[in-house]
Amino acid sequence: IILTVTEGSVKKYLDTSTRVAAEYEVSEYTRQRIELIGLEIKSLFESDKSRQMGLFEFM
């Protein structure tokens, strides 16, 4: 499966969300959700990089 969303387009909103949450003192639950989403995004994009193989690896 090939992702149609780039890593950068997702991370820019995560950084903004983190900054807004800190600035406006949102609830602890919301901060934790943002942190978990960040970990999930990191996991999603790192797993794709490690699984992608070159043509010569199949030979």
C-alpha positions as CSV (number, residue, x, y, z in Angstrom):
1,I,0.0,0.0,0.0
2,I,1.4,3.4,-1.0
3,L,0.4,6.4,1.2
4,T,-1.0,9.3,-0.7
5,V,-0.2,11.8,2.0
6,T,3.3,13.1,2.6
7,E,5.0,13.0,6.0
8,G,5.6,16.8,5.9
9,S,2.0,17.7,5.3
10,V,0.9,15.7,8.4
11,K,3.7,16.8,10.7
12,K,3.1,20.5,10.1
13,Y,-0.3,20.2,11.6
14,L,1.0,18.2,14.5
15,D,3.5,20.9,15.4
16,T,0.8,23.5,15.2
17,S,-1.5,21.4,17.4
18,T,1.2,20.9,20.0
19,R,2.0,24.7,20.1
20,V,-1.7,25.7,20.4
21,A,-2.3,23.1,23.2
22,A,0.6,24.5,25.2
23,E,-0.3,28.2,24.5
24,Y,-4.0,27.8,25.5
25,E,-3.6,25.3,28.3
26,V,-5.9,22.6,27.0
27,S,-6.9,19.7,29.1
28,E,-4.4,16.9,30.0
29,Y,-6.5,14.5,28.0
30,T,-6.1,16.6,24.8
31,R,-2.4,17.0,25.4
32,Q,-2.0,13.2,25.8
33,R,-4.1,12.6,22.6
34,I,-1.8,14.9,20.6
35,E,1.3,13.2,22.0
36,L,-0.2,9.7,21.1
37,I,-1.1,10.9,17.6
38,G,2.5,12.1,17.2
39,L,3.8,8.7,18.1
40,E,1.4,7.0,15.7
41,I,2.4,9.3,12.9
42,K,6.1,8.6,13.6
43,S,5.4,4.9,13.7
44,L,3.5,5.0,10.4
45,F,6.0,6.8,8.4
46,E,9.1,5.0,9.8
47,S,7.6,1.6,9.1
48,D,7.2,2.5,5.4
49,K,10.8,3.6,5.1
50,S,12.1,0.4,6.6
51,R,9.9,-1.8,4.4
52,Q,10.7,-0.2,1.1
53,M,13.2,-2.3,-0.9
54,G,15.2,-1.7,-4.0
55,L,15.1,-3.8,-7.1
56,F,18.5,-5.3,-6.5
57,E,17.4,-6.7,-3.1
58,F,15.1,-9.1,-4.8
59,M,17.9,-10.6,-7.0
